[in-house]
């Protein structure tokens, strides 16, 4: 990331100083943390649950594989990995409020064994090189300031032969549906956020952040630039979301 103090980055549709983005994103997720699952249900009409099942299947959990779950949120990916017989998980998030919700849910669901928690910035992970078999990030990369740094860190901590997976809202590929999708994102979603979570602004930001995120081909190119190989893209629901994967060879 540039050291230029005049540099800006996107926070939704706004340009903000680079140094301001992380505190702004942190405030959003501190606001939505208690109702994070509701947020995802509203944003995807509940389909995120199907997408996550497909995503965890792609991760291919096995007892001898160790997973780093970046932007682990409230634990959906980590818990599904463990439930399907995956090995130890490090559930990481930059936001202590989000990680706290995940920790509480883990205890409630009996996932204390094989699960550890790490408050960390995905752009600068306090982990050694080549220590993970899988690195995942689900609906988190678009909120990171320096996405290239996150991808580079993911590759660094992967063992040779390990794989990185990203599940994220992406670029709709069906032009006929775009007006409906835009109306949902920018008219309906903030109103639902105000009604059910008392926070229209955070939901407005989240809708805007989806539009600012790199499209499928651009993200695939960024992964290759970070040194990941055999990059593959799987569109979900016509490109509303996509799974990107790549190997460290």
C-alpha positions in Angstrom: 0.0 0.0 0.0 1.2 3.4 -0.9 2.8 5.7 1.8 1.4 8.7 0.0 -0.6 10.5 2.7 -2.8 12.1 0.0 -3.9 8.7 -1.4 -7.5 7.9 -1.3 -9.6 4.7 -1.6 -13.2 3.8 -1.9 -15.6 3.5 1.0 -18.7 2.6 -1.0 -19.1 5.3 -3.6 -17.1 7.8 -1.5 -13.4 8.5 -1.9 -11.8 8.7 1.6 -8.2 8.9 2.8 -6.6 5.5 2.9 -6.0 5.8 6.6 -9.7 6.4 7.2 -11.2 3.3 5.5 -10.4 0.7 8.2 -12.0 2.8 11.0 -15.0 3.4 8.8 -15.4 -0.3 7.9 -14.9 -1.2 11.6 -17.7 1.1 12.6 -20.0 -0.6 10.0 -19.4 -4.0 11.3 -19.5 -3.0 15.0 -23.0 -1.8 14.1 -24.2 -4.8 12.2 -22.3 -7.5 14.3 -25.3 -8.4 16.5 -27.5 -8.9 13.4 -24.9 -10.0 10.9 -26.8 -13.1 9.9 -29.9 -11.0 9.3 -27.8 -8.7 7.2 -26.6 -11.5 4.9 -30.2 -12.8 4.7 -31.4 -9.4 3.6 -28.6 -8.8 1.1 -29.0 -12.2 -0.6 -32.7 -13.1 0.2 -31.2 -16.0 2.2 -29.4 -17.5 -0.8 -26.0 -16.8 0.9 -26.6 -20.0 2.9 -26.6 -22.1 -0.3 -23.6 -20.2 -1.6 -21.7 -21.0 1.6 -22.5 -24.7 1.4 -21.1 -24.7 -2.2 -18.1 -22.8 -0.9 -17.3 -25.2 1.9 -17.7 -28.2 -0.4 -15.1 -26.6 -2.7 -12.8 -26.1 0.3 -12.8 -30.0 0.6 -12.5 -30.3 4.4 -10.3 -33.2 5.6 -8.9 -34.0 9.0 -5.3 -33.5 8.0 -6.0 -30.0 6.5 -5.6 -26.8 8.5 -7.8 -23.8 7.5 -7.3 -20.1 8.0 -10.7 -18.4 7.8 -10.1 -14.7 7.1 -12.8 -12.2 7.9 -14.4 -15.1 9.8 -17.3 -13.0 10.9 -19.8 -15.0 12.9 -18.2 -18.4 12.1 -20.3 -19.9 9.3 -17.4 -21.1 7.2 -15.3 -22.3 10.2 -18.3 -24.2 11.7 -19.2 -25.8 8.4 -15.6 -26.9 7.9 -15.4 -28.5 11.3 -18.8 -30.1 10.9 -17.7 -31.8 7.7 -14.6 -33.3 9.3 -12.0 -30.6 8.5 -8.9 -30.2 10.6 -8.0 -27.3 12.9 -9.3 -23.8 12.1 -7.9 -20.4 12.8 -10.8 -18.0 12.7 -9.5 -14.5 12.1 -11.1 -11.1 11.9 -9.9 -7.5 12.2 -13.0 -6.6 14.1 -13.2 -7.8 17.8 -16.9 -7.3 17.9 -17.4 -9.7 14.9 -15.0 -12.2 16.4 -16.8 -12.0 19.7 -20.1 -13.0 18.1 -18.3 -15.9 16.4 -16.7 -17.0 19.7 -20.1 -17.0 21.4 -21.7 -19.0 18.6 -18.8 -21.5 18.7 -19.4 -22.2 22.4 -23.2 -22.5 21.9 -22.7 -25.0 19.1 -19.9 -27.0 20.7 -17.1 -26.1 18.4 -14.5 -25.1 21.0 -12.3 -28.1 20.0 -10.1 -27.5 16.9 -11.0 -23.8 16.7 -8.8 -20.9 17.7 -9.4 -17.1 17.3 -7.2 -14.4 16.0 -7.8 -10.7 15.9 -5.7 -9.6 13.0 -5.5 -7.5 9.9 -5.6 -9.7 6.8 -3.1 -7.4 5.1 -0.5 -8.2 7.8 -1.0 -11.6 9.3 1.0 -12.6 12.4 1.5 -16.1 11.1 4.5 -17.9 9.8 5.1 -18.7 6.1 3.7 -21.9 4.7 1.5 -22.9 7.7 -1.9 -23.5 6.2 -3.5 -25.9 3.8 -6.5 -23.7 3.0 -7.1 -20.0 3.3 -10.7 -18.8 2.9 -12.4 -15.4 2.9 -16.1 -15.1 2.5 -17.8 -11.7 2.0 -14.8 -10.0 3.5 -12.3 -9.1 0.7 -14.4 -6.2 -0.6 -14.1 -4.5 2.8 -10.3 -4.7 2.9 -8.3 -1.5 2.0 -5.4 -3.2 0.3 -6.8 -6.2 -1.5 -3.5 -7.0 -3.2 -1.8 -7.2 0.2 -4.5 -9.7 1.4 -4.0 -11.9 -1.6 -0.2 -11.8 -1.1 -0.5 -12.7 2.6 -2.9 -15.5 1.7 -0.3 -17.0 -0.6 2.5 -16.5 1.9 0.8 -18.5 4.6 -0.2 -21.3 2.3 1.8 -24.4 2.1 3.0 -25.5 -1.4 0.0 -27.3 -2.8 -2.4 -25.3 -0.6 -5.4 -23.4 -2.0 -7.0 -20.0 -1.5 -10.7 -19.5 -1.9 -12.7 -16.3 -2.0 -16.5 -16.1 -1.9 -17.8 -12.6 -2.6 -20.6 -10.7 -4.2 -19.5 -10.1 -7.8 -20.8 -8.8 -11.2 -24.2 -9.9 -12.4 -23.9 -11.5 -15.8 -27.6 -11.3 -16.8 -28.3 -7.9 -18.2 -32.1 -8.2 -18.0 -31.9 -8.7 -14.2 -29.7 -5.7 -13.6 -32.5 -3.1 -13.0 -34.2 -5.3 -10.5 -30.9 -6.0 -8.8 -30.0 -2.3 -8.6 -33.5 -1.4 -7.2 -33.1 -4.1 -4.5 -29.6 -3.0 -3.6 -30.1 0.8 -3.4 -33.8 1.2 -2.7 -35.1 -1.8 -0.8 -32.0 -3.0 1.1 -31.3 0.3 3.1 -34.9 0.5 4.0 -34.9 -3.0 5.3 -31.7 -2.2 7.2 -33.4 0.7 8.8 -36.4 -1.3 9.7 -34.9 -4.5 11.0 -31.4 -3.3 12.2 -32.0 0.4 12.8 -29.1 1.2 10.5 -29.8 2.3 6.9 -26.3 3.8 6.3 -24.4 0.6 6.9 -26.6 -1.3 4.5 -26.2 1.5 1.9 -22.4 1.2 2.3 -22.5 -2.6 1.9 -24.6 -2.3 -1.3 -22.2 0.3 -2.7 -19.1 -1.8 -1.7 -20.4 -4.6 -3.9 -20.5 -2.4 -7.0 -16.9 -1.1 -6.2 -15.5 -4.6 -5.9 -13.4 -5.9 -8.8 -15.3 -8.0 -11.3 -14.6 -11.7 -11.8 -11.8 -11.3 -14.4 -10.1 -8.4 -12.6 -10.0 -10.3 -9.3 -8.7 -13.4 -11.1 -5.9 -11.3 -12.5 -5.1 -9.8 -9.1 -4.8 -13.4 -7.7 -2.4 -14.3 -10.5 -0.3 -11.2 -9.8 -0.1 -12.2 -6.2 1.5 -15.5 -7.3 -1.5 -17.8 -7.1 -1.7 -20.4 -9.9 -4.5 -22.2 -11.8 -7.0 -19.6 -10.8 -10.6 -20.6 -11.3 -13.9 -18.7 -11.2 -17.3 -20.2 -10.4 -20.2 -17.9 -10.8 -23.2 -18.3 -8.5 -26.7 -17.2 -9.2 -25.8 -15.6 -12.5 -22.7 -13.8 -11.1 -24.4 -12.1 -8.1 -21.7 -14.0 -6.2 -18.6 -15.9 -7.3 -16.1 -18.3 -5.9 -12.5 -17.5 -6.9 -9.8 -20.2 -6.1 -6.1 -20.5 -6.7 -3.2 -22.7 -5.8 0.2 -22.0 -4.3 2.4 -24.3 -6.4 
